[in-house]
Amino acid sequence: MGRKVSTKPLPSEIVSITKLVHGGQGLAELSDGRKVFVWNALPGETVRAQLIKQKSSYAEAIAEEVMVTSPERVEPKETNYLSTSPWQIMKFSAENEHKKSIVLELFGHEKLALPAVPAVLHGSQEWHYRNKMEYSFWGDDDGLHLALHQRGTHGKQIVSGSELAMPAIDAGANAIAAQLSAMSARAGDLKTIMVRADASGQAVAALFVKLESFKKLELPAALKGLRVYHSNPKSPASVATKLLYELGDTTLQDSVNGNKLAYDPVSFFQANLPVFEQAVQSISRATKAATKITDFYSGVGSIGLSIANTTTLVETDGLATDMAKINVGKRNIEVVRATAETALDYITADATIIVDPPRAGLHQKVVNQILDVQPPQVVYLSCNPATQARDLKLLSERYKITQFEIYNFFPKTPHIETLAVLTLI
């Protein structure tokens, strides 16, 4: 006989929320003294927290009932807000204040000296600002549907779109989902659909399937172009293993700081262009005296090509470097396909270095090379202030932070972008 598996649900407990932490949850303490990180909770609230994960030293939970409500709380626009934008529950002004507090606390832990930090910089749009969304699929008796994963579970929730996405994105995603449903496509054969839109509202998409061949779709009017990729079923991520076919034109173009940039559905490009442009303009002002600039983790060149005196772009992704070469055009700028840690020779004493690394932050070899070579200026744009604070602590041996800014690229979410300008001591 097989062993019986317990399905007993985890307990719930009434707790008081003290603050929001990096990651987006409210912090509280359980009756046994453990910390608990609670979704759907704000500072000052008393909530009934349903535990969703237990560890020996902490737990995670979702507030299923708010018993004492914060004046910062507002009604979320979507029922599935916890999946993509768990901070729909608070006023936008409060969101920006909490993001600043979280960043200052992270940097305080590292005992880093910061210059005066201005208010969080943001755009005018709280909703429908995202120029990229990725949806998965769900199949049932009614056909195939767009879906998003539900936080705290292994399940999915059927959706028709997102309040964060530009309307053109949801129109394109739904058009493909309807076509897949009409051809009786199995949700189990599909991974995700990634849709991007430019500032003019043109949309392109990439559909990732687990099959090595896939029936030809028709390009819907809602999309300018579509790629269908086979994606390795053994990988949980939607990776472009092989391009099966392409319909229409999958290239988009936008302008950043007056510079036109081409990109496609799968190459990295910032999801909130107006706010990103504010950061690029700040970088441009900070580096105006530089005569030589090397841009690491450069993607399609969205930073390096949008400021003056860039001489080198370093990027590891082949699709992104292909787009970067198109964007460089006839300019005398070298595009290097390599990981940052294998392109250390491009960190030199005569060039300002710009870095915009993934959430993991800088590779230790990159930090060591900067400290050894000592470029006159380092500009560090980060999507994870925790790893940025760690890296800047190491670099503080030779550098001081002369400019620091916090950006809200992703309203209604806990994600924070930070920009630090470092000058050699």
C-alpha positions in Angstrom: 0.0 0.0 0.0 1.1 3.5 -0.7 1.9 6.0 2.1 -1.0 8.3 2.9 -0.2 11.9 2.3 -1.6 14.5 4.7 -3.7 17.2 3.1 -4.3 19.1 6.3 -4.2 22.9 5.6 -1.7 25.1 7.2 -3.0 27.2 10.1 -4.0 30.9 10.2 -3.1 33.4 12.8 -4.1 37.0 13.7 -1.0 39.2 13.4 -0.1 42.9 13.4 1.9 44.3 10.4 4.9 46.5 11.3 6.4 47.4 7.9 6.8 46.4 4.3 10.0 44.6 3.4 12.0 44.2 0.3 10.0 41.7 -1.8 6.7 43.3 -1.0 5.3 41.5 2.0 4.2 42.9 5.3 6.3 41.9 8.3 4.7 40.5 11.4 5.5 38.1 14.2 3.7 34.8 14.9 2.8 33.7 18.4 5.8 31.3 18.5 8.2 34.2 17.8 8.9 33.5 14.2 8.8 36.2 11.6 6.0 36.0 9.0 5.9 37.7 5.7 2.4 38.5 4.7 1.0 39.3 1.3 -2.1 41.6 1.0 -1.1 43.5 4.2 0.0 47.0 5.0 1.8 48.6 8.0 -0.5 49.3 10.9 -3.0 46.6 9.9 -4.2 43.7 12.0 -4.9 40.7 9.7 -5.8 37.1 9.8 -2.9 35.6 8.0 -3.3 32.2 6.3 0.0 30.5 6.2 1.2 29.2 2.8 4.7 28.2 3.7 6.4 27.2 6.9 10.1 27.1 7.7 11.9 26.6 11.1 12.8 30.3 11.4 10.0 32.1 9.4 6.7 31.6 7.6 4.9 33.1 4.6 1.2 34.0 4.5 -1.6 35.8 2.7 -4.0 38.0 4.6 -7.4 36.5 4.2 -9.1 39.0 6.4 -8.2 42.6 7.3 -9.4 43.3 10.8 -7.8 46.8 11.3 -7.4 48.7 8.0 -4.6 51.1 7.1 -5.7 54.5 5.7 -3.3 53.8 2.9 -5.4 50.9 1.7 -7.5 51.1 -1.5 -9.6 48.6 -3.4 -7.6 46.7 -6.0 -8.8 46.8 -9.6 -8.3 43.1 -10.3 -9.2 39.9 -8.5 -5.9 38.3 -9.5 -3.8 41.3 -8.3 -1.6 39.1 -6.1 -0.3 37.3 -9.2 1.2 40.3 -10.9 0.8 43.5 -8.9 0.3 42.9 -5.2 0.6 46.6 -4.3 -2.7 47.5 -6.0 -4.0 47.6 -2.4 -2.3 51.0 -1.6 -2.4 54.6 -2.6 0.2 55.5 -5.2 1.7 58.2 -2.9 2.1 55.6 -0.2 3.7 53.1 -2.6 6.4 55.6 -3.5 7.1 56.4 0.1 7.4 52.7 1.0 9.7 52.0 -1.9 12.1 54.8 -0.7 12.0 53.5 2.9 12.8 50.0 1.8 15.8 51.2 -0.3 17.2 53.4 2.5 16.9 50.5 5.0 18.7 48.1 2.6 21.6 50.6 2.2 21.5 51.3 5.9 22.2 47.7 6.6 25.4 48.0 4.5 26.3 51.2 6.3 26.7 53.0 2.9 26.9 56.8 2.8 24.4 58.2 0.4 24.0 61.8 -0.9 20.7 63.4 -0.5 18.1 61.1 -2.0 15.2 62.8 -3.8 11.6 61.6 -3.8 11.0 58.5 -5.8 10.9 59.4 -9.5 7.9 58.0 -11.5 5.7 58.6 -14.5 2.2 59.9 -14.8 0.6 56.5 -15.5 -0.2 54.2 -12.7 -2.1 51.8 -15.0 -1.6 50.4 -18.5 2.0 51.4 -18.6 3.6 48.0 -19.3 4.8 47.5 -22.9 5.4 43.8 -22.3 3.4 41.0 -20.7 3.7 37.3 -20.6 0.7 35.0 -20.2 0.4 31.3 -19.8 -2.6 29.2 -20.8 -5.4 27.2 -19.2 -7.7 24.7 -21.0 -11.2 23.5 -20.0 -14.5 22.5 -21.5 -15.0 26.1 -22.8 -11.7 26.1 -24.7 -8.3 27.7 -24.2 -7.8 30.8 -22.1 -5.1 33.2 -21.1 -4.0 32.6 -17.5 -1.6 33.8 -14.8 -0.1 31.8 -11.9 -1.8 32.3 -8.5 0.6 33.5 -5.8 1.0 31.0 -3.0 -0.3 28.1 -5.0 0.6 25.8 -7.9 -2.6 26.8 -9.7 -3.5 29.2 -12.4 -6.3 31.8 -12.8 -8.0 32.5 -16.1 -7.7 36.2 -17.1 -8.7 38.3 -20.0 -5.7 40.7 -19.6 -4.0 42.9 -17.1 -4.7 46.4 -15.8 -1.0 47.0 -16.0 -0.6 46.3 -19.7 -1.1 48.6 -22.7 -4.4 47.8 -24.4 -2.6 46.7 -27.6 -0.9 43.9 -25.6 -4.1 42.3 -24.3 -5.7 42.7 -27.7 -2.9 40.7 -29.3 -2.7 38.1 -26.6 -6.5 37.4 -26.7 -6.5 37.2 -30.5 -3.9 34.4 -30.4 -5.6 32.7 -27.6 -8.9 32.7 -29.5 -7.2 31.3 -32.6 -5.5 28.5 -30.5 -8.8 27.7 -28.9 -10.6 27.4 -32.3 -8.0 25.0 -33.5 -8.4 22.9 -30.3 -4.8 23.4 -29.2 -3.9 21.7 -25.9 -2.8 23.9 -23.0 -0.3 21.2 -22.1 1.5 21.7 -25.5 1.9 25.4 -24.8 4.1 27.4 -22.5 3.5 31.1 -22.7 2.8 34.0 -25.0 5.0 37.1 -24.7 3.5 40.3 -26.2 5.3 43.7 -26.6 3.9 47.0 -27.8 5.7 50.2 -28.9 4.6 53.8 -28.0 2.4 54.0 -31.0 0.4 50.9 -30.0 1.8 48.4 -32.5 2.2 45.0 -31.0 4.3 41.9 -31.7 4.3 38.5 -30.0 6.3 35.3 -29.4 4.4 32.1 -28.7 6.4 29.4 -26.9 5.3 25.8 -27.5 6.6 22.5 -26.3 6.2 20.8 -29.7 9.0 20.6 -32.3 6.4 21.5 -35.0 3.3 23.5 -34.7 0.4 24.2 -37.0 0.6 27.5 -38.9 -1.4 30.3 -37.3 -2.8 33.3 -39.1 -1.5 36.7 -38.2 -4.4 38.6 -36.5 -5.0 42.2 -37.2 -4.1 43.0 -33.6 -0.5 42.0 -34.2 2.2 43.4 -36.5 4.2 40.2 -36.3 4.3 36.8 -34.6 7.1 34.3 -33.9 6.4 30.7 -32.8 9.3 29.1 -30.9 9.8 25.5 -29.8 10.8 25.8 -26.2 12.6 22.9 -24.4 9.9 21.2 -22.3 12.5 20.3 -19.7 13.0 24.0 -18.9 10.3 25.7 -16.8 11.1 29.0 -18.5 10.0 30.0 -22.0 13.4 29.8 -23.7 13.7 30.3 -27.5 15.1 26.8 -28.3 14.2 26.9 -32.0 12.3 29.4 -34.2 9.6 27.3 -36.0 8.2 30.1 -38.1 7.6 33.9 -38.2 4.6 35.9 -39.5 4.7 39.5 -40.5 7.3 41.9 -39.1 8.3 41.3 -35.5 10.5 44.4 -35.1 9.3 47.4 -33.1 11.0 50.8 -32.8 10.9 53.4 -30.0 12.8 56.5 -29.2 14.9 56.9 -26.0 16.4 60.3 -25.3 16.0 61.2 -29.0 17.7 57.9 -30.2 15.7 55.4 -32.2 16.0 51.8 -31.1 14.8 48.6 -32.7 13.8 45.6 -30.6 11.8 42.4 -31.0 9.5 40.3 -28.7 12.2 38.4 -26.9 15.1 41.0 -26.7 15.4 42.8 -23.4 13.8 46.3 -23.4 12.5 48.3 -20.5 8.8 47.8 -19.8 8.0 51.4 -18.8 9.6 53.6 -21.4 8.7 57.1 -20.1 10.2 56.4 -16.6 13.2 54.6 -18.1 13.9 57.6 -20.3 14.1 59.8 -17.1 16.8 57.4 -15.9 18.7 57.6 -19.2 18.5 61.4 -19.2 20.0 61.4 -15.7 22.8 59.1 -16.8 23.4 61.3 -19.8 23.8 64.4 -17.5 26.1 62.4 -15.1 28.4 61.2 -17.9 28.5 64.4 -20.0 32.3 64.9 -19.3 33.2 61.3 -20.2 35.1 60.9 -23.5 34.8 57.1 -23.5 32.0 55.0 -22.2 31.6 51.2 -22.0 28.1 49.9 -21.4 27.9 46.4 -19.8 24.7 44.3 -19.8 23.7 46.5 -22.7 20.8 44.6 -24.2 19.8 46.2 -27.5 21.8 49.3 -26.5 19.0 51.2 -24.9 21.3 53.1 -22.5 24.7 53.2 -24.3 23.3 54.3 -27.6 21.1 56.9 -26.0 23.9 58.9 -24.5 27.0 60.5 -26.0 30.5 59.0 -26.3 29.7 55.4 -25.9 32.4 53.3 -27.6 31.5 49.7 -26.6 28.4 47.6 -25.8 28.8 44.3 -24.0 25.9 41.8 -23.9 25.7 38.1 -23.5 22.4 37.4 -25.3 22.8 36.7 -29.1 19.3 38.0 -30.1 19.9 41.3 -28.2 23.4 41.8 -29.7 21.8 41.2 -33.2 19.4 44.0 -32.5 22.2 46.2 -31.0 24.2 45.9 -34.2 21.2 47.1 -36.2 20.8 50.0 -33.7 24.5 51.0 -33.9 24.2 51.4 -37.7 27.2 53.3 -39.1 28.4 54.6 -35.7 31.9 53.6 -34.6 30.7 51.6 -31.6 31.8 48.0 -31.0 29.2 45.4 -30.0 30.7 42.6 -28.0 28.8 39.3 -27.4 30.1 38.1 -24.0 29.3 37.7 -20.4 30.5 40.6 -18.3 32.8 38.4 -16.3 34.5 37.2 -19.5 34.8 40.7 -21.0 36.9 42.2 -18.2 39.5 43.7 -20.7 36.8 46.2 -21.6 36.9 47.6 -18.1 39.6 50.2 -18.5 41.1 53.1 -16.6 40.2 55.6 -19.3 36.5 54.8 -19.7 33.3 55.4 -17.7 31.6 52.1 -17.0 27.8 51.7 -17.1 26.3 48.5 -15.7 22.7 47.4 -15.7 22.9 43.8 -14.4 20.2 41.3 -13.8 18.7 40.8 -10.3 21.7 38.8 -9.1 23.9 41.9 -9.4 27.5 42.1 -10.5 29.7 39.1 -10.9 32.5 39.1 -8.3 35.1 39.2 -11.1 33.5 42.4 -12.4 33.7 44.0 -9.0 37.3 42.9 -8.6 38.3 44.2 -12.1 36.7 47.6 -11.3 38.6 47.8 -8.1 41.9 46.8 -9.8 41.6 49.0 -12.9 39.8 51.9 -11.2 37.7 53.6 -14.0 37.1 57.2 -13.2 33.3 56.8 -13.0 30.9 53.9 -12.6 27.2 54.3 -13.3 25.1 51.4 -11.8 21.4 51.1 -12.7 19.8 48.2 -10.7 16.6 46.3 -10.7 17.4 44.9 -7.2 18.6 47.4 -4.6 19.6 44.6 -2.3 22.3 43.2 -4.6 23.2 46.7 -5.6 23.8 47.7 -2.0 26.0 44.6 -1.6 28.0 45.5 -4.7 28.4 49.1 -3.7 29.6 48.2 -0.3 32.5 46.3 -2.0 33.2 49.2 -4.4 33.2 51.7 -1.5 36.8 50.7 -1.0 37.7 52.9 -4.0 34.5 54.8 -4.8 32.0 57.2 -3.2 28.4 57.5 -4.2 28.0 61.0 -5.6 24.4 60.7 -7.0 21.6 58.3 -6.0 18.1 58.1 -7.3 15.1 55.7 -6.8 12.7 55.0 -9.7 9.2 53.5 -9.7 9.4 51.7 -13.1 6.6 49.3 -12.0 3.6 50.9 -10.2 1.4 48.6 -8.2 4.3 46.1 -7.7 7.1 45.9 -5.1 9.8 46.2 -7.8 12.2 49.1 -7.4 14.9 50.5 -9.7 17.9 52.5 -8.3 20.6 54.5 -10.0 23.9 55.2 -8.4 26.8 57.3 -9.8 30.2 56.4 -8.3 33.3 58.6 -8.5 36.8 57.4 -7.8 38.1 58.6 -4.4 
